[in-house]
């Protein structure tokens, strides 16, 4: 069945962020927070060299999220560099950075972002060998047979407490460095954040041509 571009984009959005909930009423205070949060993601991602292009930003609730920022790759990718992963984490933390830097407070809205960023940073250290301190090694022995029992890949801890502390330290360093970069971009590009917030409050959704403007 052939579908139009708008229908295709809506299908993509539903898969990524869930169905729109236009009937969900949010206060002006919450809408303001969501606008800054999503603008933070978008502006940080836009100005990072290795992030996918920002396709759409919306403050219309979807699923359990108050809004969403959609970045789509230009081409299929089978490998990601450390620089690309670091930029992805930085963009994930852009919403929290905007809340803290501009609104002067933080909310629970970044919960999923923090979870995803922490998980990715941990994988960089324990699975991808991207830690400067620990080097090109993997940590944690996988039990792939448990997949057939309906469980995710389980891991045994096959390293010392000293190495565990190093893993925690390296994961923390990746997160801290990324968050600092996100805050720096928000400070330097605050006028762009404010312009995007203003547009989102008036129109609720912004597409890539208007984002470029």
C-alpha positions as CSV (number, residue, x, y, z in Angstrom):
1,X,0.0,0.0,0.0
2,X,1.3,3.4,-1.0
3,X,1.2,6.1,1.7
4,X,2.0,9.8,1.6
5,X,5.1,11.4,3.2
6,X,3.0,12.8,6.1
7,X,1.5,9.4,6.8
8,X,5.0,7.8,6.7
9,X,6.4,10.4,9.1
10,X,3.5,10.0,11.5
11,X,4.1,6.2,11.4
12,X,7.8,6.8,12.2
13,X,6.8,9.1,15.1
14,X,4.4,6.6,16.5
15,X,7.0,3.9,16.6
16,X,9.7,6.1,18.1
17,X,7.7,8.2,20.6
18,X,4.2,6.7,20.7
19,X,0.8,8.2,19.5
20,X,0.0,11.9,19.9
21,X,-2.1,12.8,22.8
22,X,-3.6,16.1,21.7
23,X,-6.4,15.7,24.2
24,X,-4.0,15.6,27.1
25,X,-4.2,19.0,28.8
26,X,-0.9,20.4,30.2
27,X,-0.5,23.7,32.1
28,X,1.4,26.6,30.7
29,X,4.1,26.0,33.3
30,X,4.6,22.4,32.0
31,X,4.5,23.5,28.4
32,X,7.2,26.0,29.1
33,X,9.4,23.4,30.7
34,X,8.8,20.9,27.8
35,X,9.6,23.6,25.3
36,X,12.9,24.4,26.9
37,X,13.7,20.8,27.4
38,X,13.1,19.8,23.8
39,X,14.8,23.0,22.5
40,X,17.8,22.0,24.5
41,X,18.0,18.6,22.8
42,X,17.5,20.2,19.4
43,X,20.0,23.0,19.7
44,X,22.7,20.8,21.3
45,X,22.2,18.2,18.6
46,X,22.2,20.8,15.8
47,X,25.5,22.2,16.8
48,X,27.3,19.0,17.4
49,X,29.3,17.7,14.4
50,X,28.4,14.1,14.6
51,X,24.7,14.1,15.5
52,X,22.0,13.2,13.0
53,X,20.1,16.2,11.4
54,X,17.2,17.4,13.5
55,X,14.0,16.6,11.6
56,X,11.2,17.7,13.9
57,X,10.7,19.1,17.4
58,X,7.3,19.0,19.2
59,X,5.8,19.9,22.5
60,X,2.7,17.8,21.7
61,X,2.7,14.9,24.2
62,X,3.4,11.4,22.8
63,X,3.1,8.2,24.9
64,X,4.5,9.1,28.3
65,X,6.7,11.9,27.0
66,X,5.7,15.6,27.2
67,X,7.3,16.2,23.8
68,X,10.0,14.9,21.5
69,X,12.9,15.8,19.3
70,X,13.3,13.6,16.2
71,X,16.7,13.3,14.6
72,X,17.0,11.1,11.5
73,X,20.2,9.8,9.9
74,X,21.1,10.7,6.3
75,X,22.2,7.1,5.5
76,X,22.3,3.6,6.9
77,X,25.1,3.1,9.5
78,X,26.5,-0.2,10.7
79,X,29.4,1.3,12.8
80,X,29.6,4.3,15.1
81,X,32.8,6.0,16.2
82,X,33.6,7.1,19.7
83,X,33.0,10.7,18.7
84,X,29.6,9.9,17.3
85,X,28.6,8.1,20.5
86,X,29.9,10.9,22.7
87,X,27.9,13.5,20.7
88,X,24.8,11.3,20.9
89,X,25.1,11.2,24.7
90,X,25.7,15.0,24.8
91,X,22.4,15.5,22.8
92,X,20.6,13.2,25.2
93,X,21.7,15.5,28.0
94,X,20.7,18.7,26.2
95,X,17.2,18.8,27.7
96,X,18.5,18.5,31.3
97,X,21.2,21.1,30.5
98,X,18.6,23.6,29.2
99,X,16.5,23.1,32.3
100,X,19.4,23.7,34.7
101,X,21.1,26.4,32.7
102,X,18.1,28.6,31.7
103,X,15.3,27.7,34.0
104,X,17.6,27.3,37.0
105,X,16.0,24.1,38.2
106,X,15.7,20.5,37.0
107,X,12.7,18.2,36.6
108,X,11.8,14.5,36.3
109,X,11.4,15.0,32.5
110,X,15.0,13.9,31.9
111,X,14.6,10.5,33.5
112,X,14.6,8.5,30.2
113,X,17.4,10.6,28.8
114,X,19.6,10.0,31.8
115,X,18.8,6.3,31.7
116,X,19.7,6.0,28.0
117,X,22.8,8.1,28.3
118,X,24.1,6.2,31.3
119,X,23.5,2.9,29.6
120,X,25.3,4.0,26.4
121,X,28.3,5.4,28.3
122,X,28.5,2.1,30.3
123,X,28.5,0.2,27.0
124,X,31.3,2.4,25.6
125,X,33.4,1.3,28.6
126,X,32.5,-2.3,29.0
127,X,31.6,-3.5,25.5
128,X,33.2,-1.2,22.9
129,X,36.6,-0.8,24.5
130,X,36.4,3.0,24.3
131,X,37.8,3.8,27.8
132,X,41.1,5.6,27.9
133,X,41.9,4.2,31.3
134,X,40.8,0.6,30.7
135,X,41.7,0.3,27.0
136,X,40.5,-2.1,24.3
137,X,38.9,-4.7,26.6
138,X,35.4,-6.0,27.3
139,X,34.1,-6.7,30.8
140,X,31.3,-9.0,31.8
141,X,30.8,-12.5,30.4
142,X,27.5,-12.9,28.5
143,X,25.2,-15.9,28.7
144,X,23.6,-15.9,25.3
145,X,21.7,-19.2,26.0
146,X,19.4,-17.3,28.3
147,X,17.8,-15.5,25.3
148,X,16.0,-18.8,24.5
149,X,14.5,-18.7,28.0
150,X,12.8,-15.4,27.2
151,X,15.4,-13.2,29.0
152,X,17.8,-10.6,27.8
153,X,21.5,-11.3,27.6
154,X,22.7,-11.9,31.1
155,X,26.2,-11.0,32.3
156,X,28.5,-12.5,34.9
157,X,30.9,-10.1,36.6
158,X,34.3,-11.5,35.5
159,X,36.4,-8.6,36.9
160,X,37.7,-7.4,40.2
161,X,36.2,-4.7,42.5
162,X,39.1,-2.5,41.4
163,X,38.1,-2.8,37.8
164,X,34.5,-2.2,38.7
165,X,35.5,1.1,40.4
166,X,37.4,2.0,37.2
167,X,34.3,1.2,35.1
168,X,32.2,3.4,37.3
169,X,34.8,6.2,37.1
170,X,35.1,6.0,33.4
171,X,31.3,5.9,32.9
172,X,30.9,8.9,35.1
173,X,33.7,10.8,33.2
174,X,31.9,10.3,29.9
175,X,28.6,11.5,31.4
176,X,30.2,14.5,33.1
177,X,32.2,15.6,30.0
178,X,29.1,15.2,27.8
179,X,26.9,17.2,30.2
180,X,29.5,20.0,30.4
181,X,29.6,20.2,26.6
182,X,25.8,20.3,26.5
183,X,25.7,23.2,29.0
184,X,28.4,25.1,27.1
185,X,26.4,24.9,23.9
186,X,23.2,26.0,25.7
187,X,25.1,29.0,27.2
188,X,26.7,30.0,23.9
189,X,23.5,29.4,21.8
190,X,21.0,30.6,24.2
191,X,19.5,33.0,21.7
192,X,18.8,30.0,19.4
193,X,17.2,28.1,22.3
194,X,14.9,31.1,23.1
195,X,13.9,31.5,19.5
196,X,13.0,27.8,19.2
197,X,11.1,27.9,22.5
198,X,9.1,30.9,21.3
199,X,8.2,29.1,18.1
200,X,7.2,25.9,19.9
201,X,4.9,27.8,22.3
202,X,3.1,29.3,19.3
203,X,3.1,26.4,16.9
204,X,3.7,23.3,19.1
205,X,5.7,21.6,16.3
206,X,8.6,22.8,14.1
207,X,10.0,21.0,11.0
208,X,13.5,21.0,9.6
209,X,13.1,23.9,7.2
210,X,12.0,26.2,10.0
211,X,14.7,24.8,12.3
212,X,17.3,25.8,9.7
213,X,15.9,29.3,9.6
